[in-house]
Amino acid sequence: MNKTEIGFQPELRDLSLVHRLDRETSGCLVLAKRRSALRALQALQRENAIAKRYQALLLGRIRRDTWRIDLPLQKNTLSSGERLVRVDPGGKSAATRFAVLRRYEGATLVSAELETGRTHQIRVHALAGGHPILGDPKYGDDAANRDFRKLGLRRLFLHASDVAFTWPEGRGRVEVSAPI
């Protein structure tokens, strides 16, 4: 985000992005108005003290109700500059907890909670678990994406639904949610 994108509240020219979402992901973002808040929030993020929950529509009707994927991820940058992440024993540790929210014919809506925060973590863990996120052009199933596009799904179905954290020094709890 740059200063020209703050047109809806021009007095908020110094907002800083605390964390990122993939361009295709919708939902909650945390922004800081002051440098001191940015530093505090970045410290919470480094300590994994910011809880993030996502909703995703995965390919297939998943039978188990909950599961956890704990697989290391290695980030690679292609010559084109595109980032591609793969499960790799030499990568950084990464863990994601999944829980079924609703089952559909050929798809399952899940909640995904990050234990770590790696690039493309949910997308790669879902693929590694045999159920890629629908609408994912990078890690998804092309044939399934075409089929679901005909049903109206025109983008990656990954949504940052909830963010929660407790401010240091007892300054309170912040919980934010964004419905799909």
N, CA and C atoms as a LAMMPS dump frame, in Angstrom:
ITEM: TIMESTEP
0
ITEM: NUMBER OF ATOMS
540
ITEM: BOX BOUNDS ff ff ff
-5.0000000000000000e+02 5.0000000000000000e+02
-5.0000000000000000e+02 5.0000000000000000e+02
-5.0000000000000000e+02 5.0000000000000000e+02
ITEM: ATOMS id mol type element x y z
1 1 1 N 0.848 -1.167 0
2 1 2 C 0 0 0
3 1 3 C 0.894 1.23 0
4 2 1 N 0.559 2.183 -0.823
5 2 2 C 1.321 3.42 -0.801
6 2 3 C 0.412 4.564 -0.378
7 3 1 N 0.996 5.718 -0.202
8 3 2 C 0.242 6.843 0.351
9 3 3 C -0.93 7.263 -0.522
10 4 1 N -0.846 7.067 -1.816
11 4 2 C -1.95 7.465 -2.688
12 4 3 C -3.146 6.528 -2.56
13 5 1 N -2.946 5.345 -1.992
14 5 2 C -4.05 4.407 -1.818
15 5 3 C -4.861 4.698 -0.565
16 6 1 N -4.473 5.685 0.218
17 6 2 C -5.163 6.014 1.456
18 6 3 C -6.186 7.127 1.208
19 7 1 N -6.666 7.258 0.001
20 7 2 C -7.573 8.318 -0.366
21 7 3 C -8.847 8.361 0.462
22 8 1 N -9.284 7.255 1.039
23 8 2 C -10.506 7.225 1.815
24 8 3 C -10.344 7.946 3.15
25 9 1 N -9.118 8.07 3.671
26 9 2 C -8.829 8.827 4.888
27 9 3 C -7.461 9.478 4.723
28 10 1 N -7.401 10.619 4.045
29 10 2 C -6.104 11.212 3.708
30 10 3 C -5.247 11.561 4.912
31 11 1 N -5.847 11.713 6.109
32 11 2 C -5.029 12.029 7.283
33 11 3 C -4.207 10.83 7.749
34 12 1 N -4.495 9.646 7.25
35 12 2 C -3.766 8.435 7.635
36 12 3 C -2.694 8.125 6.591
37 13 1 N -1.766 9.036 6.412
38 13 2 C -0.752 8.89 5.377
39 13 3 C 0.412 7.982 5.781
40 14 1 N 0.562 7.718 7.055
41 14 2 C 1.73 6.97 7.507
42 14 3 C 1.391 5.569 7.991
43 15 1 N 0.342 4.971 7.443
44 15 2 C 0.007 3.595 7.811
45 15 3 C 1.112 2.657 7.327
46 16 1 N 1.425 1.672 8.159
47 16 2 C 2.425 0.671 7.79
48 16 3 C 1.79 -0.706 7.852
49 17 1 N 2.081 -1.507 6.871
50 17 2 C 1.565 -2.863 6.8
51 17 3 C 2.363 -3.744 7.761
52 18 1 N 1.679 -4.416 8.668
53 18 2 C 2.33 -5.262 9.674
54 18 3 C 2.665 -6.633 9.1
55 19 1 N 1.801 -7.162 8.254
56 19 2 C 2.022 -8.473 7.636
57 19 3 C 1.436 -8.436 6.236
58 20 1 N 1.733 -9.451 5.461
59 20 2 C 1.267 -9.498 4.073
60 20 3 C 0.262 -10.623 3.894
61 21 1 N -0.516 -10.49 2.85
62 21 2 C -1.332 -11.584 2.333
63 21 3 C -0.918 -11.778 0.887
64 22 1 N -1.032 -13.002 0.397
65 22 2 C -0.839 -13.204 -1.038
66 22 3 C -1.811 -12.292 -1.769
67 23 1 N -1.422 -11.799 -2.905
68 23 2 C -2.252 -10.863 -3.676
69 23 3 C -3.665 -11.411 -3.891
70 24 1 N -3.787 -12.71 -4.097
71 24 2 C -5.075 -13.314 -4.413
72 24 3 C -5.931 -13.592 -3.177
73 25 1 N -5.376 -13.431 -1.966
74 25 2 C -6.08 -13.759 -0.728
75 25 3 C -6.875 -12.556 -0.237
76 26 1 N -8.114 -12.79 0.148
77 26 2 C -8.953 -11.718 0.69
78 26 3 C -8.9 -11.754 2.215
79 27 1 N -9.46 -10.723 2.853
80 27 2 C -9.634 -10.757 4.294
81 27 3 C -8.851 -9.739 5.088
82 28 1 N -8.617 -10.088 6.354
83 28 2 C -8.038 -9.184 7.353
84 28 3 C -6.57 -8.856 7.087
85 29 1 N -6.262 -7.59 7.225
86 29 2 C -4.882 -7.101 7.218
87 29 3 C -4.695 -6.266 8.468
88 30 1 N -3.497 -6.289 9.043
89 30 2 C -3.193 -5.461 10.206
90 30 3 C -2.282 -4.333 9.749
91 31 1 N -2.71 -3.102 10.056
92 31 2 C -1.953 -1.897 9.73
93 31 3 C -1.655 -1.149 11.014
94 32 1 N -0.523 -0.483 11.064
95 32 2 C -0.147 0.313 12.231
96 32 3 C -0.131 1.789 11.86
97 33 1 N -0.65 2.632 12.753
98 33 2 C -0.663 4.07 12.509
99 33 3 C 0.616 4.746 13.007
100 34 1 N 1.266 4.115 13.993
101 34 2 C 2.486 4.704 14.558
102 34 3 C 3.635 3.715 14.497
103 35 1 N 4.83 4.252 14.413
104 35 2 C 6.045 3.425 14.353
105 35 3 C 6.158 2.534 15.586
106 36 1 N 5.815 3.041 16.763
107 36 2 C 5.905 2.256 17.998
108 36 3 C 4.953 1.06 17.945
109 37 1 N 3.757 1.269 17.385
110 37 2 C 2.799 0.17 17.245
111 37 3 C 3.302 -0.858 16.235
112 38 1 N 3.894 -0.384 15.158
113 38 2 C 4.452 -1.29 14.152
114 38 3 C 5.517 -2.187 14.776
115 39 1 N 6.433 -1.59 15.544
116 39 2 C 7.488 -2.39 16.186
117 39 3 C 6.906 -3.406 17.16
118 40 1 N 5.912 -2.994 17.944
119 40 2 C 5.288 -3.914 18.906
120 40 3 C 4.59 -5.064 18.184
121 41 1 N 3.868 -4.754 17.113
122 41 2 C 3.162 -5.797 16.368
123 41 3 C 4.131 -6.729 15.642
124 42 1 N 5.217 -6.188 15.119
125 42 2 C 6.216 -7.043 14.474
126 42 3 C 6.871 -7.971 15.486
127 43 1 N 7.086 -7.489 16.707
128 43 2 C 7.633 -8.351 17.766
129 43 3 C 6.651 -9.47 18.093
130 44 1 N 5.356 -9.145 18.196
131 44 2 C 4.343 -10.182 18.447
132 44 3 C 4.34 -11.208 17.325
133 45 1 N 4.495 -10.734 16.103
134 45 2 C 4.499 -11.649 14.957
135 45 3 C 5.711 -12.586 15.013
136 46 1 N 6.88 -12.047 15.338
137 46 2 C 8.086 -12.888 15.439
138 46 3 C 7.925 -13.954 16.519
139 47 1 N 7.174 -13.638 17.573
140 47 2 C 6.946 -14.576 18.679
141 47 3 C 5.751 -15.498 18.42
142 48 1 N 5.195 -15.45 17.212
143 48 2 C 3.981 -16.21 16.857
144 48 3 C 2.836 -15.927 17.829
145 49 1 N 2.722 -14.679 18.269
146 49 2 C 1.69 -14.28 19.219
147 49 3 C 0.505 -13.596 18.533
148 50 1 N 0.489 -13.603 17.215
149 50 2 C -0.666 -13.108 16.47
150 50 3 C -1.331 -14.328 15.838
151 51 1 N -2.545 -14.62 16.314
152 51 2 C -3.287 -15.776 15.796
153 51 3 C -3.984 -15.386 14.503
154 52 1 N -3.793 -16.203 13.477
155 52 2 C -4.42 -15.945 12.182
156 52 3 C -5.192 -17.187 11.77
157 53 1 N -6.444 -16.983 11.388
158 53 2 C -7.263 -18.089 10.913
159 53 3 C -7.777 -17.737 9.526
160 54 1 N -7.755 -18.711 8.665
161 54 2 C -8.193 -18.546 7.281
162 54 3 C -9.316 -19.52 6.997
163 55 1 N -10.074 -19.235 5.952
164 55 2 C -11.019 -20.194 5.411
165 55 3 C -10.605 -20.482 3.982
166 56 1 N -10.699 -21.747 3.613
167 56 2 C -10.302 -22.159 2.262
168 56 3 C -11.254 -23.241 1.782
169 57 1 N -11.478 -23.246 0.489
170 57 2 C -12.273 -24.298 -0.127
171 57 3 C -11.305 -25.259 -0.802
172 58 1 N -11.246 -26.481 -0.268
173 58 2 C -10.302 -27.484 -0.758
174 58 3 C -10.999 -28.456 -1.703
175 59 1 N -10.235 -28.954 -2.652
176 59 2 C -10.721 -29.945 -3.6
177 59 3 C -10.967 -31.265 -2.888
178 60 1 N -12.127 -31.866 -3.137
179 60 2 C -12.442 -33.184 -2.589
180 60 3 C -13.303 -33.1 -1.339
181 61 1 N -13.984 -34.184 -1.074
182 61 2 C -14.816 -34.282 0.131
183 61 3 C -13.967 -34.97 1.203
184 62 1 N -13.498 -34.204 2.157
185 62 2 C -12.557 -34.702 3.169
186 62 3 C -13.342 -35.353 4.306
187 63 1 N -12.95 -36.562 4.665
188 63 2 C -13.704 -37.33 5.666
189 63 3 C -13.334 -36.983 7.099
190 64 1 N -12.049 -36.755 7.37
191 64 2 C -11.663 -36.459 8.76
192 64 3 C -12.093 -35.041 9.121
193 65 1 N -12.32 -34.818 10.396
194 65 2 C -12.812 -33.509 10.84
195 65 3 C -11.684 -32.514 11.093
196 66 1 N -10.577 -32.986 11.622
197 66 2 C -9.43 -32.113 11.897
198 66 3 C -8.142 -32.846 11.544
199 67 1 N -7.105 -32.1 11.19
200 67 2 C -5.785 -32.676 10.942
201 67 3 C -4.758 -31.565 10.986
202 68 1 N -3.532 -31.986 11.102
203 68 2 C -2.411 -31.059 11.188
204 68 3 C -1.356 -31.497 10.182
205 69 1 N -0.818 -30.536 9.445
206 69 2 C 0.274 -30.825 8.516
207 69 3 C 1.503 -30.092 9.03
208 70 1 N 2.556 -30.859 9.26
209 70 2 C 3.815 -30.327 9.774
210 70 3 C 4.914 -30.74 8.796
211 71 1 N 5.133 -29.904 7.803
212 71 2 C 6.116 -30.188 6.77
213 71 3 C 6.965 -28.944 6.513
214 72 1 N 8.279 -29.103 6.42
215 72 2 C 9.148 -27.942 6.171
216 72 3 C 8.972 -27.405 4.755
217 73 1 N 9.076 -26.084 4.636
218 73 2 C 8.875 -25.43 3.35
219 73 3 C 10.121 -24.676 2.917
220 74 1 N 10.434 -24.816 1.638
221 74 2 C 11.592 -24.143 1.039
222 74 3 C 11.084 -23.168 -0.018
223 75 1 N 11.478 -21.897 0.117
224 75 2 C 11.07 -20.88 -0.844
225 75 3 C 12.119 -20.784 -1.932
226 76 1 N 11.666 -20.778 -3.171
227 76 2 C 12.547 -20.625 -4.328
228 76 3 C 12.053 -19.448 -5.16
229 77 1 N 12.979 -18.735 -5.751
230 77 2 C 12.609 -17.651 -6.656
231 77 3 C 13.066 -18.04 -8.048
232 78 1 N 12.109 -18.085 -8.968
233 78 2 C 12.424 -18.439 -10.348
234 78 3 C 13.104 -17.263 -11.044
235 79 1 N 13.702 -17.505 -12.185
236 79 2 C 14.397 -16.447 -12.926
237 79 3 C 13.448 -15.314 -13.304
238 80 1 N 12.151 -15.619 -13.41
239 80 2 C 11.154 -14.598 -13.739
240 80 3 C 10.828 -13.715 -12.54
241 81 1 N 11.336 -14.1 -11.347
242 81 2 C 11.034 -13.361 -10.126
243 81 3 C 9.869 -13.953 -9.35
244 82 1 N 9.171 -14.914 -9.957
245 82 2 C 8.039 -15.551 -9.293
246 82 3 C 8.534 -16.423 -8.143
247 83 1 N 7.81 -16.361 -7.013
248 83 2 C 8.155 -17.203 -5.865
249 83 3 C 7.38 -18.511 -5.937
250 84 1 N 8.073 -19.599 -5.671
251 84 2 C 7.473 -20.917 -5.67
252 84 3 C 7.965 -21.621 -4.411
253 85 1 N 7.046 -22.194 -3.652
254 85 2 C 7.38 -22.855 -2.392
255 85 3 C 7.114 -24.342 -2.536
256 86 1 N 8.009 -25.15 -1.984
257 86 2 C 7.864 -26.607 -2.031
258 86 3 C 8.15 -27.206 -0.662
259 87 1 N 7.548 -28.367 -0.418
260 87 2 C 7.91 -29.138 0.765
261 87 3 C 9.316 -29.655 0.53
262 88 1 N 10.201 -29.416 1.498
263 88 2 C 11.6 -29.808 1.342
264 88 3 C 12.192 -30.039 2.722
265 89 1 N 12.829 -31.194 2.952
266 89 2 C 13.414 -31.476 4.274
267 89 3 C 14.418 -30.412 4.723
268 90 1 N 15.029 -29.71 3.778
269 90 2 C 15.989 -28.666 4.122
270 90 3 C 15.352 -27.312 4.338
271 91 1 N 14.022 -27.234 4.242
272 91 2 C 13.318 -25.963 4.385
273 91 3 C 13.081 -25.586 5.837
274 92 1 N 12.371 -24.491 6.024
275 92 2 C 12.037 -24.004 7.36
276 92 3 C 10.808 -24.746 7.872
277 93 1 N 10.778 -24.984 9.186
278 93 2 C 9.651 -25.7 9.775
279 93 3 C 8.363 -24.91 9.54
280 94 1 N 7.274 -25.642 9.316
281 94 2 C 5.983 -25.029 9.074
282 94 3 C 4.885 -26 9.483
283 95 1 N 3.879 -25.486 10.182
284 95 2 C 2.77 -26.334 10.617
285 95 3 C 1.456 -25.574 10.471
286 96 1 N 0.437 -26.293 9.988
287 96 2 C -0.896 -25.74 9.776
288 96 3 C -1.918 -26.719 10.336
289 97 1 N -2.903 -26.191 11.075
290 97 2 C -4.014 -27.011 11.574
291 97 3 C -5.246 -26.727 10.727
292 98 1 N -5.892 -27.804 10.278
293 98 2 C -7.094 -27.697 9.456
294 98 3 C -8.284 -28.287 10.216
295 99 1 N -9.462 -27.696 10.006
296 99 2 C -10.705 -28.228 10.581
297 99 3 C -11.824 -28.018 9.56
298 100 1 N -12.629 -29.055 9.366
299 100 2 C -13.732 -28.975 8.413
300 100 3 C -14.833 -28.072 8.963
301 101 1 N -15.294 -27.15 8.124
302 101 2 C -16.426 -26.289 8.451
303 101 3 C -17.698 -26.782 7.774
304 102 1 N -17.546 -27.244 6.513
305 102 2 C -18.702 -27.74 5.761
306 102 3 C -18.233 -28.571 4.583
307 103 1 N -18.965 -29.64 4.328
308 103 2 C -18.643 -30.511 3.2
309 103 3 C -19.644 -30.274 2.069
310 104 1 N -19.125 -30.26 0.845
311 104 2 C -19.94 -30.094 -0.354
312 104 3 C -19.627 -31.254 -1.297
313 105 1 N -20.362 -31.335 -2.364
314 105 2 C -20.068 -32.325 -3.397
315 105 3 C -18.773 -31.905 -4.093
316 106 1 N -17.717 -32.665 -3.908
317 106 2 C -16.452 -32.394 -4.583
318 106 3 C -15.564 -31.348 -3.939
319 107 1 N -15.99 -30.788 -2.796
320 107 2 C -15.179 -29.754 -2.142
321 107 3 C -15.485 -29.72 -0.645
322 108 1 N -14.541 -29.175 0.117
323 108 2 C -14.716 -29.055 1.562
324 108 3 C -14.239 -27.678 2.01
325 109 1 N -15.101 -26.973 2.733
326 109 2 C -14.729 -25.69 3.311
327 109 3 C -14.049 -25.952 4.642
328 110 1 N -12.844 -25.412 4.814
329 110 2 C -12.076 -25.657 6.027
330 110 3 C -11.634 -24.353 6.656
331 111 1 N -11.309 -24.471 7.937
332 111 2 C -10.611 -23.42 8.651
333 111 3 C -9.154 -23.856 8.706
334 112 1 N -8.245 -22.928 8.485
335 112 2 C -6.81 -23.236 8.547
336 112 3 C -6.156 -22.249 9.51
337 113 1 N -5.47 -22.787 10.521
338 113 2 C -4.777 -21.943 11.494
339 113 3 C -3.28 -22.151 11.36
340 114 1 N -2.575 -21.043 11.273
341 114 2 C -1.126 -21.085 11.129
342 114 3 C -0.457 -21.224 12.486
343 115 1 N 0.433 -22.196 12.598
344 115 2 C 1.315 -22.263 13.758
345 115 3 C 2.608 -21.51 13.462
346 116 1 N 2.916 -21.398 12.182
347 116 2 C 4.066 -20.631 11.708
348 116 3 C 3.545 -19.752 10.577
349 117 1 N 4.346 -18.892 10.055
350 117 2 C 3.875 -17.998 9.009
351 117 3 C 4.817 -17.959 7.822
352 118 1 N 4.818 -18.994 7.048
353 118 2 C 5.695 -19.071 5.876
354 118 3 C 4.951 -18.65 4.61
355 119 1 N 5.693 -18.201 3.64
356 119 2 C 5.124 -17.825 2.344
357 119 3 C 4.374 -19.014 1.738
358 120 1 N 3.137 -18.774 1.317
359 120 2 C 2.282 -19.765 0.649
360 120 3 C 2.041 -21.019 1.497
361 121 1 N 2.19 -20.898 2.814
362 121 2 C 2.122 -22.07 3.691
363 121 3 C 0.822 -22.857 3.557
364 122 1 N -0.318 -22.211 3.661
365 122 2 C -1.593 -22.937 3.597
366 122 3 C -1.761 -23.567 2.223
367 123 1 N -1.4 -22.832 1.198
368 123 2 C -1.557 -23.321 -0.171
369 123 3 C -0.72 -24.578 -0.406
370 124 1 N 0.528 -24.579 0.058
371 124 2 C 1.428 -25.717 -0.162
372 124 3 C 1.064 -26.882 0.761
373 125 1 N 0.686 -26.6 2.01
374 125 2 C 0.278 -27.683 2.913
375 125 3 C -1.011 -28.341 2.431
376 126 1 N -1.955 -27.559 1.92
377 126 2 C -3.188 -28.158 1.391
378 126 3 C -2.865 -29.083 0.223
379 127 1 N -1.992 -28.633 -0.666
380 127 2 C -1.568 -29.466 -1.797
381 127 3 C -0.872 -30.734 -1.305
382 128 1 N 0.028 -30.581 -0.342
383 128 2 C 0.763 -31.741 0.186
384 128 3 C -0.175 -32.738 0.855
385 129 1 N -1.291 -32.244 1.395
386 129 2 C -2.276 -33.119 2.021
387 129 3 C -3.214 -33.769 1.015
388 130 1 N -3.015 -33.48 -0.274
389 130 2 C -3.826 -34.108 -1.316
390 130 3 C -5.105 -33.364 -1.654
391 131 1 N -5.274 -32.16 -1.096
392 131 2 C -6.495 -31.391 -1.327
393 131 3 C -6.141 -29.931 -1.588
394 132 1 N -5.708 -29.605 -2.814
395 132 2 C -5.322 -28.214 -3.098
396 132 3 C -6.497 -27.253 -2.965
397 133 1 N -6.176 -25.985 -2.747
398 133 2 C -7.203 -24.953 -2.654
399 133 3 C -7.779 -24.71 -4.049
400 134 1 N -9.083 -24.661 -4.111
401 134 2 C -9.739 -24.419 -5.393
402 134 3 C -9.485 -22.985 -5.852
403 135 1 N -9.303 -22.834 -7.154
404 135 2 C -9.038 -21.532 -7.741
405 135 3 C -7.587 -21.105 -7.66
406 136 1 N -6.718 -21.973 -7.133
407 136 2 C -5.3 -21.613 -6.986
408 136 3 C -4.575 -21.854 -8.311
409 137 1 N -4.138 -20.778 -8.982
410 137 2 C -3.474 -20.955 -10.27
411 137 3 C -2.048 -21.499 -10.159
412 138 1 N -1.438 -21.375 -8.983
413 138 2 C -0.045 -21.774 -8.824
414 138 3 C 0.101 -23.196 -8.284
415 139 1 N -0.664 -23.553 -7.274
416 139 2 C -0.517 -24.85 -6.619
417 139 3 C -1.763 -25.724 -6.763
418 140 1 N -2.754 -25.256 -7.499
419 140 2 C -4.02 -25.963 -7.592
420 140 3 C -4.069 -26.998 -8.691
421 141 1 N -5.233 -27.577 -8.83
422 141 2 C -5.521 -28.587 -9.841
423 141 3 C -6.193 -27.872 -11.01
424 142 1 N -5.518 -27.807 -12.168
425 142 2 C -6.023 -27.047 -13.315
426 142 3 C -7.4 -27.52 -13.779
427 143 1 N -7.592 -28.833 -13.857
428 143 2 C -8.885 -29.366 -14.331
429 143 3 C -9.996 -29.009 -13.347
430 144 1 N -9.757 -29.187 -12.067
431 144 2 C -10.764 -28.848 -11.05
432 144 3 C -11.047 -27.345 -11.068
433 145 1 N -10.004 -26.535 -11.235
434 145 2 C -10.204 -25.087 -11.301
435 145 3 C -11.097 -24.71 -12.482
436 146 1 N -10.893 -25.376 -13.623
437 146 2 C -11.745 -25.112 -14.794
438 146 3 C -13.202 -25.485 -14.495
439 147 1 N -13.396 -26.651 -13.859
440 147 2 C -14.754 -27.098 -13.531
441 147 3 C -15.438 -26.133 -12.567
442 148 1 N -14.714 -25.708 -11.538
443 148 2 C -15.309 -24.812 -10.543
444 148 3 C -15.468 -23.385 -11.093
445 149 1 N -14.664 -23.008 -12.073
446 149 2 C -14.83 -21.708 -12.723
447 149 3 C -16.194 -21.657 -13.419
448 150 1 N -16.588 -22.785 -13.992
449 150 2 C -17.905 -22.847 -14.643
450 150 3 C -19.041 -22.668 -13.634
451 151 1 N -18.766 -22.98 -12.362
452 151 2 C -19.765 -22.813 -11.301
453 151 3 C -19.696 -21.425 -10.66
454 152 1 N -18.755 -20.582 -11.125
455 152 2 C -18.671 -19.206 -10.628
456 152 3 C -17.459 -18.891 -9.787
457 153 1 N -16.609 -19.875 -9.501
458 153 2 C -15.403 -19.61 -8.693
459 153 3 C -14.312 -19.088 -9.618
460 154 1 N -14.036 -17.805 -9.531
461 154 2 C -13.124 -17.161 -10.478
462 154 3 C -11.802 -16.728 -9.861
463 155 1 N -11.562 -17.097 -8.611
464 155 2 C -10.316 -16.686 -7.96
465 155 3 C -9.942 -17.699 -6.887
466 156 1 N -8.758 -17.523 -6.343
467 156 2 C -8.286 -18.354 -5.234
468 156 3 C -9.274 -18.258 -4.081
469 157 1 N -9.746 -19.403 -3.578
470 157 2 C -10.687 -19.399 -2.46
471 157 3 C -9.899 -19.546 -1.157
472 158 1 N -9.222 -18.475 -0.778
473 158 2 C -8.484 -18.399 0.476
474 158 3 C -8.775 -17.036 1.077
475 159 1 N -9.271 -17.042 2.319
476 159 2 C -9.749 -15.819 2.961
477 159 3 C -9.214 -15.737 4.389
478 160 1 N -8.539 -14.639 4.714
479 160 2 C -8.039 -14.4 6.073
480 160 3 C -9.226 -13.943 6.919
481 161 1 N -9.848 -14.872 7.632
482 161 2 C -11.114 -14.587 8.308
483 161 3 C -10.953 -13.963 9.683
484 162 1 N -9.871 -14.279 10.412
485 162 2 C -9.721 -13.793 11.788
486 162 3 C -8.26 -13.501 12.111
487 163 1 N -8.055 -12.426 12.856
488 163 2 C -6.74 -12.074 13.397
489 163 3 C -6.969 -11.673 14.844
490 164 1 N -6.117 -12.174 15.752
491 164 2 C -6.258 -11.827 17.17
492 164 3 C -4.888 -11.743 17.823
493 165 1 N -4.759 -10.799 18.74
494 165 2 C -3.518 -10.663 19.507
495 165 3 C -3.794 -9.86 20.771
496 166 1 N -2.902 -9.998 21.745
497 166 2 C -2.971 -9.23 22.979
498 166 3 C -1.822 -8.234 22.98
499 167 1 N -2.169 -6.968 23.166
500 167 2 C -1.135 -5.937 23.227
501 167 3 C -0.235 -6.177 24.422
502 168 1 N 1.052 -5.867 24.303
503 168 2 C 1.961 -5.993 25.446
504 168 3 C 1.54 -5.049 26.581
505 169 1 N 2.004 -5.349 27.766
506 169 2 C 1.806 -4.513 28.953
507 169 3 C 0.331 -4.325 29.302
508 170 1 N -0.475 -5.359 29.065
509 170 2 C -1.868 -5.349 29.492
510 170 3 C -2.757 -4.309 28.838
511 171 1 N -2.444 -3.917 27.628
512 171 2 C -3.22 -2.875 26.956
513 171 3 C -4.448 -3.43 26.226
514 172 1 N -4.758 -4.713 26.439
515 172 2 C -5.996 -5.251 25.893
516 172 3 C -5.811 -6.227 24.746
517 173 1 N -6.9 -6.859 24.423
518 173 2 C -6.932 -7.865 23.356
519 173 3 C -7.618 -7.264 22.139
520 174 1 N -7.097 -7.597 20.967
521 174 2 C -7.683 -7.164 19.712
522 174 3 C -8.09 -8.422 18.947
523 175 1 N -9.356 -8.467 18.536
524 175 2 C -9.856 -9.577 17.724
525 175 3 C -10.619 -8.965 16.557
526 176 1 N -10.215 -9.312 15.351
527 176 2 C -10.835 -8.778 14.147
528 176 3 C -11.252 -9.945 13.264
529 177 1 N -12.444 -9.835 12.677
530 177 2 C -12.865 -10.869 11.737
531 177 3 C -13.453 -10.201 10.504
532 178 1 N -13.37 -10.902 9.395
533 178 2 C -13.911 -10.428 8.129
534 178 3 C -14.69 -11.587 7.51
535 179 1 N -15.997 -11.449 7.397
536 179 2 C -16.776 -12.524 6.78
537 179 3 C -16.413 -12.657 5.299
538 180 1 N -16.604 -13.827 4.767
539 180 2 C -16.328 -14.051 3.353
540 180 3 C -17.255 -13.181 2.524
